[in-house]
Amino acid sequence: MIKLMCSKKLFRRSSSKGSTSSSSSSDGGDVGVGGRGEIEWEVRPGGMLVQKREGRGDAEVITVRVATGFSWHDVSIGATCTFGELKVVLSMATGLEPREQRLLFRGKEREDTDHLHMIGVRDKDKVLLLEDPALKDMKLRAALAGQAVQSPYRPFIKV
């Protein structure tokens, strides 16, 4: 968070009737955030520097419905989180490691660094979770190779 000191001249209100009633900083509305004479800034995930919002808290929490084949999971996550962070949360629910997951939103696979709110994910939107087919194939091959080595019945080869 960045704070910027400002003078009252930048935020002086103009009186519509020319009255000389006091519009000093006693109400705190004309001097920025909290009437302290300083403005609080925040850097958004896209890199834009904006004035910090009041009343929303630090992060808006959204619920995302994640479909995995025949089942689905409702996951609560911050709107400014990334798809990589969503994969970490889903790994606890599904048992799949984040590197084994592929997340699709609106028909496109999303990168781990993409932010949910920048892509357009809103509350109660649906995201599709698929297991990475290449890693699934490697797991299957490793399991079959492990069974072949551990099998007590080996075929005899007559010489």
N, C-alpha and C positions, 0 to 999 in steps of 0.2 A: 504494500500500500504506500502511496506517495502522498505527502501533504504539501499544499501550496499555500503560502501566506498571501493574503490579499488585503487591499485597503477597502474601506467602506465606500470610497468613491465609485468603485466598480459596480456596487450593488445598491446604489441610492435610489429610492423610489421617488417618482415624481408625483406631486399632489395634483389631483385633477381640478380642484377648485381654488388652488392657490392659498390654501389655509396654512397657517404656520403651526399646526398641531404637531406635537412631537412624534416623529417617526424614527426615534432613536433605536438603538440595538437592544432595547429592553425586551422586545418580543422575540428577538433572535431570528426573525424571518428574513432580514435583508443583508445578512452578513455571511451567507453560506451555511454550512452544516453546523447546527448547534449554536450559532451566534458567537463562535470563538474567533472568527476572523480567518479561519483556514478552511480549505476545501480538501476533502479526502478523495483521492483518485484510486482507480483500480485498473489493472491491465487485463483485458478479456483474453480468452484463449486464442482468438484470432490475431492478437497483438495490438489491438486498438486501446488507446488510453482514454478512459471515460470517467466522468464523475461518479463516485460510488453511490449506489442506490440505497434509499432508506426504506425500511419497513418489510423488506423481503427476507431478511436474514442472509446468511452467507451463501446458501445454495438451495435451490428449489428441488424438491424430491419428486420424482415421477415414478409411476409404476409401468413397467414394460412387460408385456406378455411374450414369453419366449416359447416357441413351438419346437419340440424335438420329436419328430416322427409322429407317434400317436399320442404323446403326452405333451403337456405344457406347464410352464412355471411362471408365476407372477413374481417379478423381481422389483424391489424398490431401490432406486439408485439416484444419485444427483444428476440433474439435467446437464451439468457442465462436465460430466465424466466422459471418459473415452470408451471406445468399444473394447479396448484391451482390459480396462477395469471391469467392464461388464462381463468379460470372459472369466476373470478371476472369481467374481461373485457366482457365476454359473458353474464353475468347476466344483464349488462346494455343494451345489444342488444336484449336479448330474454325475460327478465322478470323472468327467473327462478333463484332462489337463488343458490349460489355455492354448497350448501350441497344437492340440488335436482338434480344436474347434474352428469352424468357419461360420461367421455371422452374416446373414443376408438381410438387408432392409430395402424395401421397394425394389426387389428383384436384383440387387447388386450386392456383391460381397464387399464388405467394408473393412478398411485397414484398422489396425489396432490403435493408431494415433488419431483417427477421426473422432471428433467430439460429437456426442449425441445431439446436442441442440443445434450445432452447425449443419448437420446433415438433415435435420428436420424431425427428429424423433420427439414426440410429445407424449403426454400422459395417456396411458392405455393403448399405445401403438403396439403393433405386433412385429417381432423380429424372429427370423427362422434360424435355428441352430442345426448345423450339419457337422457330422464327424468328417474330418479330412480323409478323403479316400486313399491317398498315398500312405498316410500313417496307419490307416486301418489295414491296408494290404500288408504292410511291413509287420504289424502285430500278428496277423494271421499266419504269415510265413514263419515267423519266429516261434509261434506256438506249435505249428506242425513240425518244425525241425526239432523242437524240444521233446515232442512226443516220440519222434522216431529214435532219438538217442536214448530215451528212458524206457523204451519198450523192452520187456524181458524176453519176448518171443521174436527172435531174429530168424529169418528164413535161412535154411541151410542151402549152401551151394555145393553141389557134388562136383568133385573134380575128377 
